[in-house]
Amino acid sequence: MTLFETIEQSTVGDDRTYIVTRSLYSFTILNVFPYTSGHTMVLPKRAVPGIGDLDEAEFGDLWSMVRDASAAVKTAFRPDGLNIGINEGEAGGGSHPDHLHVHVVPRWNADTNFMSTAAETRILPMSLSDSWRRVREGWPGGSVEG
């Protein structure tokens, strides 16, 4: 079982695992080592290493969830733009190459920060708990229940 499957299937509350919401085949979670506040990840519930390993239902559900996560992050943080991407495989930069995940990262004009590159340090203006609450409240259709 992968790290992400373990988190998604745990009995620990979503407010402690930072799971934002779930759908039939996917779930959205905050990155606990974010590049910036609101850095969200969308994952299929079934661990697969690559996008081509998803069946049609999983693929459609994943990208629908990415669309909703993007809208929620925009509502919650009012960024100037988003980085949305997949790092597939170790060579592609994937830190967990056994479980595909799509990053949704809010970006602001002139937000360049070299702290994580030069000093392995990240500066976040908001706690993960506050970010989690804001993304849930910004979810399309209103606040996520549960």
C-alpha positions as CSV (number, residue, x, y, z in Angstrom):
1,M,0.0,0.0,0.0
2,T,1.4,3.4,-0.9
3,L,1.7,6.4,1.5
4,F,-1.3,8.1,-0.2
5,E,-3.5,5.0,-0.1
6,T,-2.7,4.7,3.6
7,I,-3.6,8.3,4.3
8,E,-6.8,8.2,2.2
9,Q,-8.0,4.9,3.8
10,S,-7.1,5.9,7.4
11,T,-9.6,6.6,10.1
12,V,-7.7,9.8,11.1
13,G,-9.9,12.9,10.5
14,D,-9.6,14.8,7.3
15,D,-8.7,17.9,9.4
16,R,-5.5,16.0,10.5
17,T,-4.6,14.3,7.2
18,Y,-5.5,17.5,5.2
19,I,-7.8,15.6,2.8
20,V,-10.0,18.3,1.3
21,T,-12.6,16.0,-0.4
22,R,-13.1,12.7,-2.1
23,S,-15.0,11.6,-5.2
24,L,-15.7,8.0,-6.4
25,Y,-12.2,7.5,-7.8
26,S,-10.1,10.4,-6.6
27,F,-9.3,12.6,-3.6
28,T,-7.7,16.0,-3.0
29,I,-5.2,16.6,-0.3
30,L,-3.0,19.5,0.7
31,N,0.7,19.0,0.2
32,V,2.3,18.9,3.7
33,F,5.6,20.1,2.2
34,P,4.0,22.9,0.0
35,Y,5.8,25.3,-2.3
36,T,3.3,27.9,-1.1
37,S,0.1,28.1,0.9
38,G,-2.8,26.3,-0.9
39,H,-0.5,23.8,-2.7
40,T,-3.0,21.0,-3.4
41,M,-2.7,17.6,-4.9
42,V,-5.3,15.5,-6.7
43,L,-4.8,11.7,-6.7
44,P,-6.6,8.7,-8.0
45,K,-7.6,6.5,-5.0
46,R,-6.0,3.5,-6.8
47,A,-2.2,3.8,-6.8
48,V,-0.8,3.9,-10.4
49,P,2.6,5.1,-11.5
50,G,1.5,6.9,-14.6
51,I,-1.4,8.7,-16.3
52,G,-1.7,6.0,-18.9
53,D,-2.4,3.4,-16.2
54,L,-5.8,5.0,-15.3
55,D,-8.9,3.5,-16.8
56,E,-11.4,5.8,-18.5
57,A,-13.6,6.3,-15.4
58,E,-10.6,7.1,-13.2
59,F,-9.1,9.4,-15.8
60,G,-12.3,11.4,-16.2
61,D,-12.9,11.6,-12.4
62,L,-9.3,12.7,-11.8
63,W,-9.4,15.6,-14.3
64,S,-12.9,16.7,-13.0
65,M,-11.4,16.8,-9.5
66,V,-8.4,18.8,-10.8
67,R,-10.8,21.3,-12.4
68,D,-12.7,21.7,-9.1
69,A,-9.4,21.9,-7.0
70,S,-8.2,24.6,-9.3
71,A,-11.4,26.6,-8.8
72,A,-11.3,26.1,-5.1
73,V,-7.6,27.3,-4.9
74,K,-8.5,30.3,-7.0
75,T,-11.5,31.2,-4.7
76,A,-9.5,30.6,-1.5
77,F,-6.3,32.4,-2.4
78,R,-7.0,34.7,-5.3
79,P,-3.7,33.9,-7.0
80,D,-2.5,35.6,-10.3
81,G,-2.2,32.1,-11.8
82,L,-1.7,28.4,-11.2
83,N,0.9,25.8,-11.9
84,I,-0.9,22.5,-12.6
85,G,1.3,19.5,-13.3
86,I,2.4,15.9,-12.9
87,N,5.9,14.7,-12.1
88,E,5.7,11.1,-13.5
89,G,8.5,8.7,-12.4
90,E,11.6,9.4,-10.4
91,A,13.4,11.0,-13.4
92,G,10.4,13.3,-13.9
93,G,10.8,14.6,-10.4
94,G,8.2,12.5,-8.7
95,S,8.8,12.2,-4.9
96,H,6.3,9.3,-4.8
97,P,6.5,7.7,-8.2
98,D,4.4,4.8,-7.1
99,H,1.2,6.9,-6.9
100,L,0.4,9.4,-9.6
101,H,-0.6,12.9,-8.3
102,V,-1.5,16.2,-9.9
103,H,-0.1,19.4,-8.3
104,V,-2.3,22.5,-8.2
105,V,0.0,25.3,-7.0
106,P,-1.2,28.9,-6.7
107,R,1.2,31.5,-8.0
108,W,1.4,35.3,-7.7
109,N,3.2,37.8,-9.9
110,A,6.8,38.3,-8.5
111,D,6.4,35.4,-6.0
112,T,9.8,33.9,-6.9
113,N,11.4,32.5,-3.7
114,F,14.8,30.7,-3.7
115,M,14.7,29.8,0.0
116,S,13.7,26.2,-0.8
117,T,16.4,25.9,-3.5
118,A,19.2,27.6,-1.6
119,A,18.5,26.8,2.0
120,E,16.0,23.9,1.9
121,T,13.6,26.2,3.8
122,R,10.0,27.1,3.0
123,I,8.3,30.2,4.3
124,L,4.5,30.0,4.5
125,P,2.3,32.9,5.5
126,M,-0.5,30.5,6.6
127,S,-0.7,27.3,8.6
128,L,-1.8,24.0,6.8
129,S,-4.9,24.0,8.9
130,D,-5.9,27.4,7.7
131,S,-5.1,26.6,4.1
132,W,-7.1,23.4,4.4
133,R,-10.1,25.2,5.7
134,R,-9.9,27.9,3.0
135,V,-9.7,25.3,0.1
136,R,-12.7,23.4,1.5
137,E,-14.7,26.6,1.9
138,G,-13.8,27.6,-1.7
139,W,-14.8,24.2,-3.2
140,P,-17.2,24.6,-6.2
141,G,-20.8,24.4,-5.0
142,G,-20.0,25.6,-1.5
143,S,-18.0,24.3,1.4
144,V,-17.1,20.6,1.5
145,E,-19.1,18.7,4.0
146,G,-17.7,16.4,6.6
